[in-house]
Amino acid sequence: MGGRKSHSVDRVVGKSPQIQPNKKALLDAIHSENVDKIVSSAAKLISSSDVAVSNIAKAVKFLDFIEENESKSQLNYEERKELASKEWSKLKKQQGIDTPSDIDRIFIDSAAKVIRRGKK
């Protein structure tokens, strides 16, 4: 069975002890296959995580670029990804944003996919 590689919960939200109960609640909800519990526990986990909140704040700075480039949806995925990568690199340098490479890839891949949705 194929598919894309997912990101570990620890990598996205961190490993601090205060989020462990929320992490356990999310994993329990996933195993129970209860969508309402999954959404609720995921929201609680993200909001209790300094790592996730920090990454969301950094990603918000990328929104202007995405909105300005929605018209470039005719580009193929690799071209949109390259465009997003260059802009994210420039933004990181200009604003002194420090993110690890795996988080950078999440931002860049997400931007490339969102730009695609701009197709009319």
Buried (B, 14 or more C-beta within 10 A) or exposed (E): EEEEEEEEBEBBBBEEEEBEEBBEBBBEBBEEEEEEBBEBBBEBBBEBBEBBEBBEEBBEBBEEBBEEBBEEBEBEEEEBBBBBBEBBEEBBEEEEBEBEEEBBBBBBBBBBBBBBEBEE
